[in-house]
Structures are given as structure tokens and as C-alpha cells.
Amino acid sequence: MSSFLRPPLLHHFFMVRLLGTAASRTLTAERLGTASPGGHDLRDPALAAVLTFEDPQAFKVKSIWELLRALGVFRLCSFPVLVNNCGKLMSFARTVLGKRGFSMVLRPSVYAQFVAGETENEIAESMEKMSSLGLHPMLAVPIEEDLGESTGERRYDDNLATMLECVRMSHSNAWSRDPMMQLKITALVNPDLCVKLTSLLNEEQYDLDVLVRAMNGEHIIFPGLNEKENTHFLCSLHRLNQIGEASVNKVRVLVDAEYTYMNPALSLITMAMMKKFNKDGAWIWNTYQCYLKESRALLLDAIRLSVDHSFCFGVKLVRGAYMDKERKLALQKDKTDPIHQSWEHTNDSYNGCLDIMLNLISQEPARYMIIVATHNEESVRHAVTRMGELGIDKDGGSVCFGQLLGMCDHVSLTLAQQGFSVYKSVPYGSVDDTLPYLVRRAQENRTVLQGIRKERDLLRQELHRRIKERITGAR
Ligand SMILES: Cc1cc2nc3c(=O)[nH]c(=O)nc-3n(C[C@H](O)[C@H](O)[C@H](O)COP(=O)(O)OP(=O)(O)OC[C@H]3O[C@@H](n4cnc5c(N)ncnc54)[C@H](O)[C@@H]3O)c2cc1C
């Protein structure tokens, strides 16, 4: 019987397989790229020059207002006191200004920088512009729910309707080309249940095939869950099944990674979706957060599982967005910090996981796919270099790059101009619905270290050039 083994066991099992066997699909260290790679110089000098990402011309497509807005927003994000308290400040401003007044301030500024819009027309306008710049959309419904915030089955069904609408919008418009979308499982499954499942995974083994049967409508009794939890889990799996059925062969669904206290459950569910929907291609992808000390082990375990269960495997590779809270929780609970001790360690982890995936892709590009989801120029250069060394097509579809809307456009636009496949993660919704997302973006700008500083410099240079051009009339 195939089973979703406990993380430590599975990892051990996988390492044994790695060291010991020679079955036809056995993953050797060489195949995975864990053997030391060759040089890391960019071999094409023209490409190497472009990938310094120092050309402010990347911003020539932006209006003066957009340049000013980006500069203003990034400047605000550079004040720790504002960023650390932005949630409270925004709630205060909303109370003082009222819903309409607050929206009038936020909409043309922070909201317009990071969010595509609210109505389908507004979203289409943003997407058409993006598409004309050679960028692909990755729509994201910014539903953020944490422990104790659940408001019942009805709310999850409403979220399902929103997600299905997102699937439809992603593939049925003129601007949709090879569309992707992001999915937060906690929008469809109670986060408290995800935490419970995560702790059960330390004791119980969940069989991926059983989860697939539950998705198909079979009434399964899951060990360790009470009746109410079991019913909710079955309803949730039906919801996720509907997303899979609506998106397969049309939209790639990238499941977000969240907190370590629920990620194992999210991965379990995602793997079951992969098992059902990734038979002929990677339509469901999982996210791996490289700031976690265990990220490499988790990625290796998942690759093994995909081989054992014969499904295609798509990976969104990120550094991770919840560092402060993860560390705070570990401290409070007197647990080992799950996050690498420094940014440099996280970088090594990121580039190591990237190498593993790129090596697999170079051998089986139809089976493995990755989105290098980062604003980090060094990681982008690393990916481009390895792609060149391994002979991976830049527009072959197996490797693409991803940045968030409103962040590091100099990286996205330069890559797109060079013919790489680039996605922008595009949240949409009302000001109120996107507030928690905006707070997180502000905080992220604080930790996205070099990229934003450089983007600000380039924005300034482009602004000066435009002003000079207007004054002197010279081009
Ligand atoms: C398309 C897309 C999708 C995303 N989806 C997800 C998702 O599903 N889940 C998720 O968690 N995040 C997600 N993110 C956010 C991502 O995890 C990062 O927070 C963000 O991209 C910043 O990392 P970077 O590699 O771009 O930038 P960098 O500036 O290179 O790195 C900043 C990151 O490094 C890490 N870091 C910073 N300081 C330290 C330190 N002292 N010690 C250890 N590590 C440190 C943190 O992860 C921080 O966010 C996504 C990002 C993109 C672009």
C-alpha cells in the first residue's frame, strides 16, 4: 500500500534509496545535481552584461506617475516604524477616514502598486499591459486566514466560488497565455484542521490513494479526526477536487506554502491533488520555502513520492515569507528555530534546491517544472547560468521566473526582454479584502534586501532622465 509517510521516516527512506539502489528510476546524486556542478560564469557575454539588471531603461514603459508612486511606496516601506506598525496604522486610518476616505488614499498609492484592481475590467486592463510587456499573469486571490479565524463551511464555499472564478479568468481572456494561478489551501480548509492533520502526520500514515478516493466522492473515515472534522475534511477535499477539475489542461495551480505548523498537511493535500491531476503534465504545483532548515529534505522526499506514485511534479521555489512569526513562535514554545540562521544560509539552501530541480528538468523536462519565484538577482543569475550549462531551453516551459506585482520590475522586464518566461503574481480584490496582503507586502519589502534598494536607484535614474528629457527636449 502506498502511503504518505511521516516526514522524518520518508526522508530516511529516501536517503537510503539514494545511497543504495539502482532501479530504473532511481535518483542518483548526479541526477539530482547534488554532485558538485561545473563553473558558474554566464557563458554568453551579452547575456551576462544584461543580467546585471542595471539598466533603468527597463522602466521606460512606466509613466512618470508610476515611477513617482513606486518611489514613494518603497520609501515608506523603508521606515521600520511604519512597516512594523502598518497593520495598526491602516486600521486607525480606516477608522478616522471612513471606508470611502481610506479607499481614496490607498487606491492610487499602495493598492495600485501591488494590486491589479477589483473588477474584471480593471484586472483585464492591468493584464493587457503586462502581456504587452511579455509578462505572464499568475492571478492570486489574497485570502489570508489563520488559526481561530474560521467562519464556517459557508465561507469556504464562497471562497471556492471566488477561486473557480479565478480559474475562469486566468484562462478565458485574450491576455491569458500559459496561465498560472496561486491557491491558498487554507482558503478552502479550516486552518485549525490543517494544524491537527499536521500533528496527526507524526503518528498516522495517510495514504495518497485514499485521499484521492475521498476527492472522488467516496465516504472515507480518516483516523484521528472526530465526526465534525471528518465531514469538514471530506467537504474540503471535494472543493479542492473542483479546483483541480476546472483547471487541469488549462491553468497551472500553484499551491502556496504557509506556516510550519500546518505545511505538512498542506503538502499532503497538494500531493494527493498532484497524484490525481498530474498524470500527463504538472498542473498542480507545490511550494518549497528555502528559509527552512528542512527544505532540501522536504523537496527530496516530494520528488521521491512523485516517482513512486508516477505523477509529474511542479515546484514553486521561494525563500519564505513568514520568518518573523516562525521565529517568534519557536521562541515562545521553546522549540528549535526552523529557519536557517542567516540570510546567506537561506541563499545556499535556495540555490541548492534550484540545482536539484534544474538537473532533473534537464533530463525529463516534461515531468518536472519549476518557477524560480524570487526577486534575488543572484539566484536568477544562478538559474540562468545553470540552464545554459545544462542546455535547458529558456522558453521551453519547464523553467520560468516569478516576481510579485509591483516588486523588482527591473528583474522581470529584463528577463522577459531576454526571452525567458516570466510571471507576475497578481493579487486582486477590494481595498478591504487585500489589506492583510498589503501589510505583508510592506513587511516583505523590509526583508527583500538588495533588490528594492537597487530598484529605487533605477527608478530615480529613470525619473531624472525623463525630467531632463522634458526640460531639454533631448532623447
Ligand atoms: C511568485 C511568488 C510566489 C510566492 N509564494 C510564496 C509562498 O507560497 N509562500 C511563502 O512563504 N512565500 C512566498 N513568496 C514570498 C517569498 O517567500 C519571499 O518572501 C520573497 O520573495 C522574498 O524573497 P526573495 O528571494 O525574493 O528576496 P531576498 O531579498 O533574496 O530574500 C529575502 C528573504 O530571505 C529570507 N531571509 C531574510 N533574512 C534572513 C535571515 N536573517 N535568516 C534567514 N533567512 C532570511 C526570508 O525568507 C526573506 O523573505 C512568493 C514570492 C513570489 C515572488
The ligand as an SDF file (V2000), in Angstrom:
LIG
                    3D

 53 58  0  0  0  0  0  0  0  0999 V2000
    5.6940   34.4490   -7.2530 C   0  0  0  0  0  0  0  0  0  0  0  0
    5.9250   34.3600   -5.7720 C   0  0  0  0  0  0  0  0  0  0  0  0
    5.1870   33.4820   -5.0040 C   0  0  0  0  0  0  0  0  0  0  0  0
    5.4250   33.3690   -3.6220 C   0  0  0  0  0  0  0  0  0  0  0  0
    4.7410   32.4350   -2.8900 N   0  0  0  0  0  0  0  0  0  0  0  0
    5.0710   32.2410   -1.5900 C   0  0  0  0  0  0  0  0  0  0  0  0
    4.5040   31.1970   -0.8180 C   0  0  0  0  0  0  0  0  0  0  0  0
    3.6850   30.4270   -1.3020 O   0  0  0  0  0  0  0  0  0  0  0  0
    4.8770   31.0620    0.4730 N   0  0  0  0  0  0  0  0  0  0  0  0
    5.8180   31.8750    1.0570 C   0  0  0  0  0  0  0  0  0  0  0  0
    6.1690   31.6750    2.2280 O   0  0  0  0  0  0  0  0  0  0  0  0
    6.3580   32.8850    0.3500 N   0  0  0  0  0  0  0  0  0  0  0  0
    6.0170   33.0890   -0.9400 C   0  0  0  0  0  0  0  0  0  0  0  0
    6.6020   34.0980   -1.6440 N   0  0  0  0  0  0  0  0  0  0  0  0
    7.4260   35.1200   -0.9440 C   0  0  0  0  0  0  0  0  0  0  0  0
    8.8550   34.6490   -0.7900 C   0  0  0  0  0  0  0  0  0  0  0  0
    8.8970   33.5500    0.0870 O   0  0  0  0  0  0  0  0  0  0  0  0
    9.7730   35.7240   -0.2030 C   0  0  0  0  0  0  0  0  0  0  0  0
    9.2530   36.2330    0.9790 O   0  0  0  0  0  0  0  0  0  0  0  0
   10.0180   36.8810   -1.0880 C   0  0  0  0  0  0  0  0  0  0  0  0
   10.0250   36.5310   -2.4210 O   0  0  0  0  0  0  0  0  0  0  0  0
   11.3800   37.4960   -0.6990 C   0  0  0  0  0  0  0  0  0  0  0  0
   12.4270   36.6080   -1.0020 O   0  0  0  0  0  0  0  0  0  0  0  0
   13.3830   36.8540   -2.2630 P   0  0  0  0  0  0  0  0  0  0  0  0
   14.0660   35.5900   -2.6110 O   0  0  0  0  0  0  0  0  0  0  0  0
   12.5610   37.4450   -3.3370 O   0  0  0  0  0  0  0  0  0  0  0  0
   14.3560   38.0240   -1.7620 O   0  0  0  0  0  0  0  0  0  0  0  0
   15.7150   38.0970   -0.9200 P   0  0  0  0  0  0  0  0  0  0  0  0
   15.9350   39.5180   -0.5980 O   0  0  0  0  0  0  0  0  0  0  0  0
   16.8200   37.4020   -1.6020 O   0  0  0  0  0  0  0  0  0  0  0  0
   15.4380   37.3120    0.4110 O   0  0  0  0  0  0  0  0  0  0  0  0
   14.6190   37.7750    1.4310 C   0  0  0  0  0  0  0  0  0  0  0  0
   14.1870   36.5120    2.1130 C   0  0  0  0  0  0  0  0  0  0  0  0
   15.3270   35.8440    2.6610 O   0  0  0  0  0  0  0  0  0  0  0  0
   14.9760   35.2250    3.8770 C   0  0  0  0  0  0  0  0  0  0  0  0
   15.7710   35.8640    4.9410 N   0  0  0  0  0  0  0  0  0  0  0  0
   15.9390   37.1910    5.1480 C   0  0  0  0  0  0  0  0  0  0  0  0
   16.7090   37.4220    6.2390 N   0  0  0  0  0  0  0  0  0  0  0  0
   17.0270   36.1880    6.7250 C   0  0  0  0  0  0  0  0  0  0  0  0
   17.7720   35.7460    7.8550 C   0  0  0  0  0  0  0  0  0  0  0  0
   18.3340   36.6200    8.6950 N   0  0  0  0  0  0  0  0  0  0  0  0
   17.8990   34.4300    8.0670 N   0  0  0  0  0  0  0  0  0  0  0  0
   17.3240   33.5220    7.2280 C   0  0  0  0  0  0  0  0  0  0  0  0
   16.6060   33.8840    6.1430 N   0  0  0  0  0  0  0  0  0  0  0  0
   16.4410   35.1870    5.8920 C   0  0  0  0  0  0  0  0  0  0  0  0
   13.4760   35.4710    4.0760 C   0  0  0  0  0  0  0  0  0  0  0  0
   12.7990   34.3700    3.5190 O   0  0  0  0  0  0  0  0  0  0  0  0
   13.2240   36.7220    3.2750 C   0  0  0  0  0  0  0  0  0  0  0  0
   11.8820   36.8150    2.8050 O   0  0  0  0  0  0  0  0  0  0  0  0
    6.4030   34.2100   -3.0140 C   0  0  0  0  0  0  0  0  0  0  0  0
    7.1510   35.0860   -3.7910 C   0  0  0  0  0  0  0  0  0  0  0  0
    6.9400   35.1600   -5.1520 C   0  0  0  0  0  0  0  0  0  0  0  0
    7.7740   36.0960   -5.9510 C   0  0  0  0  0  0  0  0  0  0  0  0
  1  2  1  0
  2  3  1  0
  2 52  2  0
  3  4  2  0
  4  5  1  0
  4 50  1  0
  5  6  2  0
  6  7  1  0
  6 13  1  0
  7  8  2  0
  7  9  1  0
  9 10  1  0
 10 11  2  0
 10 12  1  0
 12 13  2  0
 13 14  1  0
 14 15  1  0
 14 50  1  0
 15 16  1  0
 16 17  1  0
 16 18  1  0
 18 19  1  0
 18 20  1  0
 20 21  1  0
 20 22  1  0
 22 23  1  0
 23 24  1  0
 24 25  2  0
 24 26  1  0
 24 27  1  0
 27 28  1  0
 28 29  2  0
 28 30  1  0
 28 31  1  0
 31 32  1  0
 32 33  1  0
 33 34  1  0
 33 48  1  0
 34 35  1  0
 35 36  1  0
 35 46  1  0
 36 37  1  0
 36 45  1  0
 37 38  2  0
 38 39  1  0
 39 40  1  0
 39 45  2  0
 40 41  1  0
 40 42  2  0
 42 43  1  0
 43 44  2  0
 44 45  1  0
 46 47  1  0
 46 48  1  0
 48 49  1  0
 50 51  2  0
 51 52  1  0
 52 53  1  0
M  END
$$$$
